[in-house]
Amino acid sequence: MDKPLVADLICADCGTTLPGNSVSCPSCGERCDTGRLSDPLRWEENPTLIICILVFVTLFIGFPLLWRSKRFSRFSKIMWTILVTLETVLIFWLFFWFLSSHLFPTIREALMHWS
């Protein structure tokens, strides 16, 4: 007979995935109190979703979401912070370069033409 499927739990302290029958976390040693275990399906703990939000939606505004997550190591948080900061700077630089080199001269020429 097949075993019933038991959803893995996540340690509320360190974010490690725990088997359903754990008494304590194998990573941090914290006792597995079912009241303190987080739901494995919470969207704010999904690493892929957090990266997509950072890169495609909020840029650096999403840093609190990244740094609150327990699913990323400290190194990963630092790495993603640096990468998203560089991406944000690049996007703003390209935006202002485009404005200064293409849009502003066009507006200036239009104003000169009408005056």
C-alpha positions in Angstrom: 0.0 0.0 0.0 1.3 3.5 -0.9 2.2 5.9 1.8 -0.1 8.9 2.2 1.3 12.0 0.7 2.5 14.3 3.5 3.4 17.9 2.5 6.9 19.0 3.5 7.0 21.7 6.0 9.3 24.7 6.2 11.2 25.7 9.3 10.0 29.2 10.3 13.5 30.1 11.6 15.9 29.2 8.7 13.6 28.2 5.8 14.8 24.6 5.5 12.4 22.1 4.1 11.4 19.5 6.7 9.9 16.1 6.3 6.4 15.8 7.7 7.5 13.8 10.7 10.4 16.0 11.9 10.7 16.9 15.6 13.5 19.4 15.1 15.1 21.2 12.1 18.1 19.3 10.8 19.7 22.6 9.7 19.3 25.0 12.7 18.2 22.5 15.4 15.1 24.6 16.2 12.2 22.5 17.6 9.4 22.0 15.1 6.5 23.7 16.7 3.6 23.3 14.3 2.4 26.8 15.2 5.7 28.3 14.0 6.1 26.3 10.7 5.4 28.4 7.6 3.1 27.3 4.8 5.1 26.0 1.9 2.8 27.6 -0.6 3.1 31.2 0.6 3.9 33.4 -2.5 6.4 35.7 -0.6 8.6 32.7 0.1 8.8 31.5 -3.6 12.3 32.3 -4.7 11.5 32.2 -8.4 8.6 34.6 -8.0 10.7 37.0 -5.9 13.4 37.1 -8.5 10.8 37.8 -11.3 9.3 40.6 -9.2 12.8 42.1 -8.6 14.0 41.9 -12.2 10.8 42.6 -14.2 8.5 44.6 -12.0 9.8 46.5 -9.0 13.6 46.7 -9.5 15.2 47.9 -6.3 11.9 48.6 -4.7 11.5 44.9 -4.2 14.5 44.6 -1.9 12.5 44.3 1.3 10.7 41.2 -0.2 14.1 39.6 -1.0 15.7 40.4 2.4 12.6 39.2 4.4 12.6 35.8 2.6 14.1 32.9 4.5 14.5 30.9 1.3 17.6 32.8 0.1 21.0 32.5 1.7 22.8 35.6 2.8 25.2 35.3 -0.1 22.2 35.0 -2.6 20.6 38.1 -1.1 23.8 40.1 -1.5 24.3 38.8 -5.1 20.7 39.6 -6.1 20.9 43.0 -4.5 24.1 43.9 -6.5 22.6 42.5 -9.7 19.3 44.3 -9.4 21.0 47.5 -8.4 23.2 47.4 -11.5 20.2 46.6 -13.6 18.2 49.5 -12.2 21.1 51.9 -12.7 21.5 50.6 -16.3 17.8 51.0 -17.1 17.7 54.6 -15.7 20.9 55.5 -17.5 19.5 54.2 -20.8 16.2 56.0 -20.2 17.8 59.4 -19.5 20.3 58.9 -22.4 17.4 58.3 -24.7 15.6 61.4 -23.4 18.6 63.6 -23.7 19.8 62.4 -27.1 16.5 61.8 -28.9 13.5 63.4 -27.2 14.9 66.7 -25.9 16.4 67.8 -29.3 13.2 66.9 -31.0 11.2 69.0 -28.5 13.8 71.9 -28.8 13.5 71.8 -32.6 9.7 71.8 -32.5 9.7 74.8 -30.1 12.2 76.7 -32.3 10.1 76.0 -35.4 6.9 77.4 -33.7 8.6 80.5 -32.4 
